[in-house]
């Protein structure tokens, strides 16, 4: 996030994106640890922290505060409890599985560009899919959250599983169809990307966007093979 963002939004997003990691594991949050660099408008940071912890019923277990000069940094560790055995990860996709995604992609991108617009909160206050992750955990073969763009994260899932995934872009829900390609690459959506047996009945709302077809790894979009060098998303 930009340094001029409201500290309340920084606190919300700091916690929410870590809770999203728990959602991708189908985990129930136990609590969070926060590392906070003291500075101006700390009261706003506390307002946002109270809001996000209250929204998801997550306790603050501890952490650390420091005072330093220069650019401010924050850290968060979310601790969770598994609700399913085995715990989902990105390595289990199998040929014949269907590929799904929750929600609508590209809302964070539009919210970043137009903070006061319809999608403004999607970038600054993402919603971790905790209940959806727990509902899906016993069903999925692989699952992860979308932080760096659907295409890049789907490529990572395919690589980890040693499979090839074929996506149909027309079936992927996006916030702006005129900018579909950007919506698939921009990231920060924190939706769930997962694979499951094609015959499985979904316990939540999700869109089927493709199929796991063979050993790989590779990612195919609308019949075209993609690779990491194609700029699939945000690379750290």
Buried (B, 14 or more C-beta within 10 A) or exposed (E): BEEEEBBBBBBBBBBBBBBBBBBBBBBBBEBBBBBBBEEEEBEBBBBBBEBBBEBBEBEEEEBEEEEEEEEBEBEBBBBBEBBBEEBBBBEBBBEBBBBBBBBBBBBBBBBBEEBEEEBBBBBBBBBBBBEBBBBBBEBBBBBBBBBBBBBBBBBBBBBBBEBBBBBBBEEBBBBBEEBBEBBBBBBBBBBBBBBBEEEBEBEBEBBBBBBBBEEBBBBBBEEEEBEEEBEBBBEE
